[in-house]
Amino acid sequence: MAAVDNIPLELDWVAKRAACTVAQVFNELRTGIENDIATVNATRQLSAEDSFSADLLQNGMGVAIGRPRRVPNKRVLVAISGDSLAVRDEATPAEWSASVALNDQGRCILRLEEGTELEQWQFRMRALQALFFGNERLRR
């Protein structure tokens, strides 16, 4: 059926919401983070010494993104925290989280506490932009 303002006239919202879980979104984010890392490493032509990587935390409930061969290894942690996904930047006091929700357009999105809706790429950009492109000069 046709949509009004990108809102479907009919939607099996129960099935869509059942598939929109924190675990599912975390796994999708992890894949996106790995793709982002491959892109930044290639685009910046980073050596093995300077390259970024993502390591699954021992409990499997989070991923640490950083430069493991660098000291200090400034990392960003993205982890499942209850029914939300939490982000913590170890280099700064920055911490924030987003819940998983089905929005009015029928898309599985991440929602910040104040209500801002994020697509997965926007979540990853907010979490990783300072790490990838911050004040630190990247060696070539």
Helices and strands as residue ranges (DSSP letters): E 3-4, E 7-8, H 13-19, H 22-43, E 53-56, E 62-66, E 76-81, E 84-89, E 95-102, E 108-112, E 117-118, H 120-133
